[in-house]
Amino acid sequence: MGKPIQIEVPGIGEVGGWISTPAGKPRGALVVVQEIFGVNAHMRDVADSFAHEGFLALAPALFDPVERGVELAYDPASAARGVELRNVVGFDLAVAIVGAAATWMRQQGLRVGVVGYCWGGSVAFLANTRLGLPAVSYYGARSVPFLDEPAKAPMLFHFGELDASIPPADIMLHRQKQPAAAVYVYPARHGFNRDASPDIFDADSARLARQRTLEFLTEALVDNVKR
């Protein structure tokens, strides 16, 4: 279902990624935005899972402009390397890569949204405010400095109430500063959707968040006019 892909990013050049194609005609298209661990096996599985739901899903390799083909594990050393790469890439370049991926999918005649996880959750939020893409943000811990940017499309946030990196006050700021967005909180930790990490994965929370995500994407990308 999935395979490697190269997309052209204006001013940057080619960036790799993973493209997952549904069996039938796509219902819509999604840019799947990675955590700090690169487009590793888990993120490829996430893209494939959205293809199973009928969406063309593209996970661009956001670290490629700095280091190509990064796939990190979930140990402390890998996490530290991911943070280093994230800081070098920064939000502006990450959003530009998401924008190029969205442009490529629009050229296929599809409505495009974005879903992101962890760092990618904050990138997804900025893809909404800066690119006008309907967006789903899973536990984006770095969004608070940007919450005064107005949403330009439907927006959905998922948070874990046991997430030490996103305190309740930060979740409240999302509700206050993004009043049109849907904000859900689950009895789970940071990374609760990542089934590749049994210590933090929460099956019930992940299942409910997934259901809400698919309902949101269906309304934003399938039932509405082309964006």
C-alpha atoms as one frame of an Amber mdcrd trajectory, in Angstrom:
protein
   0.000   0.000   0.000   2.796   2.434   0.838   6.058   3.305  -0.897   8.822
   5.932  -0.805   8.269   9.197  -2.629  10.235  12.337  -3.454   8.537  15.738
  -3.593   9.949  19.051  -4.719   9.997  21.839  -2.122  10.512  25.313  -3.630
  13.858  26.761  -2.576  14.897  23.508  -0.884  14.929  20.783  -3.510  13.730
  17.214  -3.188  12.484  15.868   0.125  11.692  12.221   0.683   8.722  10.676
   2.376   6.183   7.868   2.376   3.036   7.803   0.250   0.153   5.451   1.059
  -2.568   4.974  -1.545  -6.038   3.587  -0.796  -7.383   0.616  -2.694 -10.154
   2.605  -4.380 -10.668   6.232  -5.354  -9.323   8.463  -2.538 -11.908  10.217
  -0.377  -9.421  12.994   0.243  -5.744  13.531   1.015  -3.712  13.931   4.197
  -0.274  15.217   5.010   0.858  13.078   7.971   3.374  15.029  10.045   6.021
  13.073  11.924   7.127  13.136  15.530  10.766  13.966  16.271  11.728  10.395
  15.357  11.492  10.813  11.588   9.374   8.909   9.103  10.141   5.620  10.827
   8.182   2.366  10.745   5.537   3.708  13.106   4.868   6.832  11.051   4.693
   4.755   7.892   2.131   2.549   9.629   0.133   5.643  10.575   0.091   6.795
   6.950  -0.918   3.307   5.818  -3.747   3.263   8.366  -5.254   6.418   6.876
  -5.012   4.883   3.418  -7.037   1.963   4.778  -9.709   4.551   5.594  -9.724
   5.811   2.007  -7.346   8.771   2.230  -4.249   9.330   0.145  -1.660   9.863
   2.906   1.777  11.423   2.469   4.289  11.610   5.324   7.096  13.977   4.250
  10.532  13.515   5.819  10.890  16.872   7.548  14.499  16.240   8.558  15.713
  15.618   4.993  17.003  19.188   4.425  19.387  18.584   7.364  19.921  14.810
   7.267  18.293  12.457   4.816  16.502   9.257   5.713  16.327   9.765   9.472
  14.553   6.922  11.305  15.034   7.032  15.060  14.114   4.617  17.826  12.460
   5.631  21.115  15.434   5.504  23.460  16.792   8.644  25.192  19.755   9.075
  22.815  17.465   8.922  19.791  15.059  11.381  21.379  17.927  13.794  22.029
  19.014  13.507  18.384  15.454  14.123  17.270  15.290  17.289  19.344  18.545
  18.498  17.762  17.206  17.915  14.258  13.855  19.498  15.101  15.571  22.623
  16.352  17.705  22.926  13.229  14.759  22.448  10.879  12.471  24.809  12.776
   8.811  25.527  12.177   9.077  27.701   9.065  10.859  25.049   7.023   8.627
  22.275   8.371   5.501  24.193   7.348   7.004  24.865   3.913   7.548  21.130
   3.403   3.973  20.392   4.496   2.801  23.035   2.045   4.716  21.420  -0.804
   3.207  18.033   0.070  -0.268  19.582   0.116   0.336  21.227  -3.262   1.428
  17.889  -4.751  -1.766  16.229  -3.520  -3.977  19.064  -4.724  -2.492  18.468
  -8.154  -4.046  15.015  -7.954  -7.428  16.749  -7.691  -7.931  16.067  -3.976
  -9.011  18.075  -0.948  -6.139  18.158   1.540  -5.896  18.150   5.317  -3.106
  17.520   7.786  -2.678  15.407  10.903   0.405  15.624  13.095   1.809  14.051
  16.239   3.944  15.593  19.010   6.177  18.158  17.242   4.165  17.350  14.152
   1.029  18.284  16.066   2.313  21.825  16.423   3.391  21.845  12.763  -0.146
  20.726  11.845  -1.598  23.643  13.815   0.650  26.072  11.916  -0.331  24.431
   8.632  -3.860  25.497   9.529  -3.084  29.087  10.539  -0.534  29.704   7.756
  -1.656  27.452   4.915  -5.383  27.187   5.556  -5.416  23.394   5.852  -7.978
  21.575   8.003  -5.811  20.118  10.744  -5.719  17.554  13.538  -3.081  18.053
  16.229  -2.172  15.199  18.548  -0.461  16.449  21.744   1.446  19.309  20.130
   3.501  20.617  23.039   5.037  23.582  21.202   1.912  25.357  19.974   1.338
  27.800  22.849   3.582  30.613  21.476   1.523  30.599  18.274  -2.005  30.399
  19.668  -2.777  34.011  18.775  -2.530  33.073  15.098  -6.130  32.727  13.898
  -7.297  29.427  12.487  -8.086  29.528   8.765  -9.821  26.141   8.558 -11.447
  23.570  10.867  -9.141  22.568  13.732  -9.082  19.611  16.145  -6.789  19.118
  19.158  -6.162  15.901  21.125  -4.386  16.024  24.510  -3.575  13.595  27.313
  -4.423  14.760  30.822  -1.363  12.845  32.127   0.975  14.551  29.646   3.689
  16.257  31.698   4.785  18.334  28.699   1.356  19.961  28.242  -0.041  21.147
  31.601  -3.754  21.874  32.105  -3.112  25.617  31.847  -1.741  25.153  28.325
  -4.761  23.111  27.305  -6.993  25.878  28.660  -5.081  28.404  26.551  -5.944
  26.352  23.461  -9.627  26.551  24.396  -9.455  30.277  25.101  -7.403  31.369
  22.107  -8.846  28.932  19.561 -12.550  28.999  20.520 -13.751  27.552  17.207
 -11.533  24.476  17.529 -12.601  21.151  19.012 -10.408  20.272  22.014 -10.497
  16.785  23.558  -8.615  15.513  26.601  -8.026  11.812  27.338  -6.897   9.931
  30.472  -3.537   9.238  28.860   0.101  10.265  28.591   2.022  12.079  25.880
   2.269   9.893  22.799  -0.829   7.858  23.679  -1.496   7.094  19.999   1.928
   5.486  19.452   1.313   1.759  19.616   5.022   1.180  18.980   5.649   2.309
  22.594   3.704   0.010  24.941   4.685   2.067  27.987   2.701   5.109  26.790
   0.202   3.694  24.312  -3.391   3.913  25.538  -5.633   1.785  23.340  -8.950
   3.218  24.521  -7.849   6.829  24.184  -6.224   6.161  20.816  -9.384   4.466
  19.546 -11.651   7.338  20.593  -9.280   9.986  19.245  -9.082   8.067  15.977
 -12.864   7.942  15.696 -13.109  11.687  16.273 -10.284  12.326  13.811 -11.962
  10.334  11.050 -15.293  12.074  11.666 -13.534  15.448  11.528 -11.684  14.577
   8.315 -14.827  13.267   6.668 -16.646  16.511   7.408 -13.712  18.738   6.461
 -12.470  16.926   3.348 -15.260  14.743   2.020 -18.526  16.525   2.756 -17.451
  20.122   2.125 -16.480  22.027  -0.978 -12.882  21.793  -2.179 -10.421  23.866
  -0.160
